[in-house]
């Protein structure tokens, strides 16, 4: 049941990113034409940034689709971490794009330039609608890849809100410096969120424990079973932020147990781990307290 839900989630992720890709690509073309028409350097700069977004969205779509492939001899856990690779590439593109925006905005703060404010306003309305629709679609997703892509598009929505507000103000007052000042603030906001996503991605790559699961609470629940005396060689990690893997040696109180009893204990433990801790891939080894395990001290500090 848990496995089918996860595959369904990955299928929706691929569909969501595909929709976002086509929306972003179509609007990038409109934006290039609109930027030329309004003689707005800010819009032309954002169009170049969106072109980079489209390329990274295409990569995300490819990697997310690849991540749904089943396990092979080469990749025994499947291709789930390919979606993570897409998230990292997108994060790098976001950093480059944000730095580019700041670089373009600073000269405009020093020497403001006038633009076609009314044309900018209508283009901004269209930008908010198109990119907002894509963000709403991706916000329903759960993968890191979707969250990073959603951040791409949220940046665009916020950028267009700024352009809209600035264009309305500039139609009444001569303050062209408003647009680049707010653009720097948005770029800073995006960089902060990118840092958080990269940090989470690196934690997963380095096989850190899932942030939403307490290993201490998990061990406490396991030793609460009347049949289990202790637990060691306990390892918990996640493949992509959603598909969590757990392995452990369970030390049983009884000196001997039948095959049926072993199956019953494993079934009980796996149900708890799946239902309460959302673990998908669970490997358990049963031992008795008198048995000396070569991995007994492994993971004892967890």
N, C-alpha and C positions, 0 to 999 in steps of 0.2 A: 504493500500500500504506500509506504513512504517512498519507495523507489519510483513508482509510477508518477507520484506527485512531483518528484524532482525532475523527471524527464519532461513532464508537462510544463514545468516552470521554465526549463531551458528553451522549450519550443516557443513559449510566449516571449522570452527574452529576444530570441532571434527575430521574431515577427516585429516586436516593438522597435528594435534597432533598424530593421529594414525600412519601416515607415518613416522613422526619424531621418534616415539617410536620404530618401527621395524628397522629403519635404525640404531639407536643408539645401540639397543640390539645386532644386528648382528655385528656391528663394535667393540663392547666391547669384544666379543668372539675372534675376529681376533686380537684385541689389546693385550689381555692376552697371546695368543700364540706368537705374535710378540715380546712382552716384554721379555718373557722367552728366546726366540731365540737370541735376541740382547743383553741379559744380562743388560738391561737398567732399573734401578730403577725408573727413571723418567717416563718411559712408563708404567711400572707396577703400579706405583702410580696413573697415569692418568687412567689406566684401572679400578682400584678400584673406582676412582671418577666417571668414566663413568657408572659403575655398579649402583652406587647411582643415577646417572642421569636417567638410564633406569627405576629404580623403581619409581622415582618421575614423569617421563614421563607417566608411566602406570597409576599413580594416577591422573595426569592431564587429561588423556584420559577419565578415568572413571568419574571424576567430570564434565568435559566439556560435556560429553554425557548425564549425569544426569541433567545438567542445561537446557537441551532442553525440559524437561518434562513440561507439562501444569500445570496450577494452580490446587490445590486441597483444600479440607477443612482445611488441616493441614498447607499448605503453599499457602496462598491466592494470593500471587504475583508470584507463580511458583517457580522454582528451580534455577533461574538465578545466585544466589549468590554462588552456589556450585562451579562454575568455579573460583570464587574468592578464595574459600577455597583451591582449587588446586594451585593457584598462591602463596598463603601464604606458603603452605607446601613446594613448590618448592624453594621459597626464602630461607627458613630455611635450606634446603638441600644444596643450593648454598653457604650459609655462612659457614656451616660445611665443605663442600668440599674445599672452598678457604682457610680456616684456616689450613686444613690438608695439602694442597699444600705448604703453607708458612712454616709449621712445618717441612715438608720433605725437602724443598729447603735450609733452613738455614744451616743444617749440611753439605750439599753438597757444599755450598759456602765456608765453613771453610775447609772441606776436600774433594776436587773434586775427582770424580771417572771416570775412562775411560770406554767407551762403544763402541759397534760396530756402528760407525758413518754411514757407508754406509747402513746398515740394518735399522737404525733409519730414514735415509733420505727417503727410499722407503715407509716405513710405514707412515711417515709424509705426503707424497704425497697422499696416499690412505685416510688418515684421513681428509685432507683438502677437497678432492673431496666428500667424503661421508657426512661429517658434513656440508660442504658448501651447498650441495644440500638441506639438511634439513632446514638450516637457510633461504635459498631463498624461500622455500615453506612456512615457518611460517611468514616471513616478509610481506606476502600478507594478513595476518590476522589482525584483529583489536582489539581482546579481550586482557585484561590484562594477562590472562592465557597464550595466545599465545606469548605475548611479553616476559614473564618470561621464558617460555620454549625456545624461540628463544635465550634468553640471555645465557641459559645453553649451547646451541649448538654453539653460537658465541664464548663463552669461549673456547670450544673445538677447534674451527677453529683457533683462535688466538694462542692457545697452540701448535697446530700442525705447524703453521707457524714458531713459535719460535723454535720448535724441528727441522724443516727443515733447517732454517737458521743456527742454532747451529751445526747441523750435517754436513752441507756443510763446514762451517768454520773449524770444528774440523778435517775434512779430510786433511786440509792443515796446520793448526796450532794447537798446543797442548794447547787449552784453554777450558777444560771441565767445567770450572766455569761459562761459558756463559749461559748454559741452565738453571741452578737454579736461576741465577740473573734475567733473563728475566721472568721466571715463577712467581717470587715474584711480578713483575710489573703487570703482567696479573691478578693475584689474587686480587691485589689492585683495578684494573679497574673494575673487576666483583663485588667486595664488594660495590663500589661506586654506581653502577647501581642497585644492589639489594636494597640498601638503598632507592633509588628513587621509586622503585616498591612497597616496603613495605609501604612507606609513602603514596602512592596513594591508596593502598589497605585499609589501616587504615582509610583514609579519607572517603572512600566509606562505610565501615562498620559503621562508626560513623555518617553516613547520611549527610556528608558535601555536599555542592552544587557542581555540575560538574565543573571541572576546566576550561572547554572551553565555559561556559555559564555565562554571566553577569546578575545577578539578577536585577541590577539597569537598565540596558538596556531593559530587558524584561518588567519590570514595566512601563518604559517610553513608550514603544511601545503599551502597553495595554491601558494606560490612553489617548493615542492619538486617540483612537476610539471615535467618536462623541457621542456615547451612554453611554460611561463609564466615571463616575466622579472620582472614586478612586478605590483602591484595598487594601484589607487587608487579614489577615490570609493566607498569601502567603508562600507556602512551596515547595521547589525544592530539589530533591535528585536523586541519580542514583542507580539502582539495582546492576549493574556489570561493570560500566564504559561506557556502550553503551545504555542500556535501561533506559531512564530518565523519572522520574515521577514528575508531577506538580499538586498542588491543590491550589485553591484561591477563595476568595469571591470577586465578582465584584459588585461595587456600581454603579447603573445606575442613570442617571440624571432624567429620567422620573419617576413620582410618581406611575405610573401604566403602565403595558405593557401586551400584549396578549401572549398566549402560542406560537403562530406562531412567534411573535417578539422575544421571549426568545430563541426559537430554532435557529432563524436566527443569533442572536448575538453570541450564543455559537458556532455555526458552523463557523462563521467568525474568532472568537478568536482562536479556535482549529486549523484551517487551518494555521493561522499565526505562532502559537506556534510549530506546526509540521514541517512546511516548512522552517522556518527561524531559529528556535532554536532546532530542531531535538528532540522534546519531543514526547514520545510514549504514555504514560498513563496520560491523562489529565482529572481532575475532577474540574468542575466549579460550583459555587453556585451564583445565581443572587439575589441581594438585591436592595432596594431603599434607598436613603440617609436618609429618615425619620425613617427607621427601625433601632432599636438598636440591634446590634449583640453582643452576649456574647463573641465572639472571636475577637472583633474589635481591641483590642490592641495586639493581638497575632501576633508575627512576625513583629511588627511595627518598630523594629530596623534594619530589613533587608534592 
